[in-house]
């Protein structure tokens, strides 16, 4: 299945803004582990295995924390947006 991943703003260690991925992941957690492991290490808490509080993940413009978190199912053509809620001043 193909999914679009978009990064908004600055996330340390990420030097790309948009990717179209062809993956076999059933949910966000699998997608991060399969195709975006470097990003996962930056935005996911190792202990809780949930996004750090200052990062938001949207699936088709809906905050996944209001869905099933990283266990939210993916569909072909899904659009994932990841951004930091913290900005510089």
C-alpha positions in Angstrom: 0.0 0.0 0.0 1.1 3.5 -0.6 1.1 6.2 2.1 2.3 9.8 2.0 4.3 11.0 5.0 4.8 14.8 5.4 7.0 16.6 8.0 6.1 20.1 9.0 8.6 22.3 10.8 11.9 21.2 12.3 12.5 17.6 13.7 16.1 16.9 14.7 17.9 14.5 12.3 15.2 14.7 9.6 16.4 16.2 6.3 13.3 15.5 4.2 9.9 17.0 4.1 7.7 14.5 2.2 7.9 10.8 1.2 5.6 8.5 -0.7 6.2 5.0 0.8 5.1 1.6 -0.5 4.8 -0.5 2.7 3.0 -3.5 4.0 2.3 -2.0 7.4 -1.1 -2.5 9.0 -0.8 0.4 11.5 1.3 3.5 12.3 3.6 1.6 14.7 4.5 -0.9 11.9 5.0 1.9 9.4 7.4 3.7 11.7 9.4 0.5 12.4 9.5 -0.6 8.8 10.2 2.6 6.9 10.9 5.4 9.3 13.0 3.9 12.0 15.3 7.0 12.3 12.2 9.2 12.8 10.7 6.8 15.3 13.9 7.1 17.5 13.4 10.9 17.6 9.6 11.3 18.2 8.7 8.1 20.2 9.3 7.6 23.9 11.2 4.4 24.4 9.4 3.5 27.7 5.8 4.2 26.7 6.2 3.6 23.0 4.0 6.6 22.4 4.8 9.9 20.7 6.7 12.3 22.9 4.3 15.1 24.1 5.7 17.8 21.9 5.1 15.8 18.6 1.8 15.4 16.9 0.9 12.7 14.3 -2.1 13.2 12.1 -3.6 10.5 9.9 -5.8 12.0 7.2 -5.8 15.3 9.2 -7.0 13.6 12.4 -4.9 13.5 15.5 -4.0 9.8 16.2 -4.1 10.4 19.9 -7.9 10.7 19.5 -8.0 7.5 17.4 -6.0 4.4 18.4 -2.6 6.1 18.8 0.2 4.2 17.0 -2.1 1.2 16.6 -4.4 3.2 14.3 -5.0 1.2 11.1 -3.6 2.4 7.8 -5.4 2.3 4.5 -4.0 2.7 1.0 -3.5 6.3 0.1 -3.3 7.4 3.7 -1.8 10.8 4.5 0.4 11.1 7.6 1.6 14.5 8.9 4.1 14.7 11.7 5.1 18.0 13.4 6.6 19.5 16.5 4.3 21.6 18.7 7.3 23.4 20.1 8.7 26.4 18.3 11.6 28.7 18.8 11.2 32.2 20.0 
